[in-house]
Amino acid sequence: MVKNYMEIVVDNILKNVLLDYDSMCKCEKCCEDIKAIALNNLKPIYVVTQAGNVYAKVNELEIQFSADVIKELVKAISIVSKNPHHS
């Protein structure tokens, strides 16, 4: 099975980033919109094997890698907070 490991990273980091946004809507639709916008601006990391997962996890530990993900999530949160698509 092919998996974009970046989706897992974004899911994990988004939970922590949203803690800093008390007034931000955190409904499922808004969170999915944030993830989609961020993922469209981040390089995908496709993994298939266990070795691929290990490589991706090591890469995730790099400070710049995490900073890039956080930067894209913050930009996405700004976009969604100004124009939420939920009812």
N, C-alpha and C positions, 0 to 999 in steps of 0.2 A: 504494500500500500504506500502510495506517495503522499507525503504530508508537507504542507508549508509550515515549517517550524516557527516561522515568524508569527503565525497566528497564536501559537501557544505563548510566545514571549509577550505579544501585545496583550493577550488576556491577563497574564500575570501582572504585568506592570500597570495596566489600566486600573486595576483594583486599588493600587497604592496611590496613583496619581489622583484619582477621583476623591480621595480623602481630603485633598486640599481645596476642593470645590464644594462648599456647603450648599450653595444656592443652585448648583447645577442639577438638572433633572437626571436621575439615574435609572429611569425606566429602561426596559429591555430594548425598545426601539431606539432611544437616544444612544445607549451604549453600543448597539450594533452599528449605528451610523458613525459613531466616533471610530470604532474599530475599522470599518470599511474605508473611511477617509485616510486614516493613518496607514493602513496596509497598502493602499494605492500609492503611497509616497515612500514606502520602505522596500528595500530589495528583498525579494523572497528568498528563503533558504529551504530548498526542498530536500527532504531526507527520505531514505527508503530503508536502510539497514540500521542495525543497532549502532554500528560504528559511525554512521552519519549522524545519529542522535547525539553521540558523545561529542563529535566535532562541533555540532551546533551548540551544545551546552557550554563547551569551553569558550566558544566565540561569544556567547551571551555574557560571560563574565568580564569581558573587556569593557572598560569604563566608557570608551567612545561609543561602543555599540549600544549600551544602555542609554547614554545621553541622546543618541540619534532617535531611539524609540520614544523616549520621553518628549523630545522636541516635537516630533510628529503628533504625538497624542495631545499635547498642549494646543497645538495649532488646530487639530480636529475638534477638541473640546470648545475652542473659541468659535469655530464655524457652527457647530451644532447648537451651542447655547444661544446664538443669535438667531437661529432659524430652525427650531425643533420641528420634526415632521410627525410628531404624535398628536393625537386629538385631545 
